Amino acid sequence: MDISTSEDLLTSGLIDSMGAIQLVGFVENRFHIKIPAEDLVVENFITIDAMCKYIKKSQRDN
């Protein structure tokens, strides 16, 4: 299955609420970052592009 980096992962049904929780855990482990509660917003995880932007920002801030 091909998905666009700008595709909405939630409304497309690719990720449900449990998948979102697992995704956050994966991102924290894979990129060695801790995602604070205030950053657990849809805008940071809605697309692959949004996640990449958030991860890059988080790594710069550390």
Contact map, one row per residue, 1 for C-alpha under 8 A:
11100000000000000000000000000000000000000000000000000000000000
11110000000000000000000000000000000000000000000000000000000000
11111010000000000000000000000000000000000000000000000000000000
01111110000000000000000000000000000000000000000000000000000000
00111110000000000000000000000000000000000000001110000000000000
00011111000000000000000000000000000000000000001111000000000000
00111111100100000000000000000000000000000000011100000000000000
00000111111100000000000000000000000000000000011000000000000000
00000011111111100000000000000000000000000000011000000000000000
00000001111111110000000000000000000000000000010000000000000000
00000001111111000000000000000000000000000000000000000000000000
00000011111111100000000000000000000000000000000000000000000000
00000000111111110000000000000000000000000000000000000000000000
00000000111111110000000000000000000000000000000000000000000000
00000000110111111111000000000000000000000000000000000000000000
00000000010011111111000000000000000000000000000000000000000000
00000000000000111111100000000000000000000000000000000000000000
00000000000000111111110000000000000000000000000000000000000000
00000000000000111111111000000000000000000000000000000000000000
00000000000000111111111100000000000000000000000000000000000000
00000000000000001111111110000000000000000000000000000000000000
00000000000000000111111111000000000000000000000000000000000000
00000000000000000011111111100000000000000000000000000000000000
00000000000000000001111111110000001000000000000000000000000000
00000000000000000000111111111000000000000000000000000000000000
00000000000000000000011111111100000000000000000000000000000000
00000000000000000000001111111111100000000000000000000000000000
00000000000000000000000111111111111000000000000000000000000000
00000000000000000000000011111111100000000000000000000000000000
00000000000000000000000001111111000000000000000000000000000000
00000000000000000000000000111111100000000000000000000010000000
00000000000000000000000000111111110000000000000000000000000000
00000000000000000000000000111011111000000000000000000000011000
00000000000000000000000000010001111100000000000000000000000000
00000000000000000000000100010000111110110000000000000000000000
00000000000000000000000000000000011111110000000000000000000000
00000000000000000000000000000000001111110000000000000000000000
00000000000000000000000000000000000111111000000000000000000000
00000000000000000000000000000000001111111001000000000000000000
00000000000000000000000000000000001111111101000000000000000000
00000000000000000000000000000000000001111111100000000000000000
00000000000000000000000000000000000000011111110000000000000000
00000000000000000000000000000000000000001111110001000000000000
00000000000000000000000000000000000000111111111001100100000000
00000000000000000000000000000000000000001111111101100000000000
00000011110000000000000000000000000000000111111101100000000000
00001111100000000000000000000000000000000001111111100000000000
00001110000000000000000000000000000000000000111111110000000000
00001100000000000000000000000000000000000000001111111000000000
00000100000000000000000000000000000000000011111111111100000000
00000000000000000000000000000000000000000001111111111110000000
00000000000000000000000000000000000000000000000111111111000000
00000000000000000000000000000000000000000000000011111111100000
00000000000000000000000000000000000000000001000001111111110000
00000000000000000000000000000010000000000000000000111111111000
00000000000000000000000000000000000000000000000000011111111100
00000000000000000000000000000000000000000000000000001111111110
00000000000000000000000000000000100000000000000000000111111111
00000000000000000000000000000000100000000000000000000011111111
00000000000000000000000000000000000000000000000000000001111111
00000000000000000000000000000000000000000000000000000000111111
00000000000000000000000000000000000000000000000000000000011111
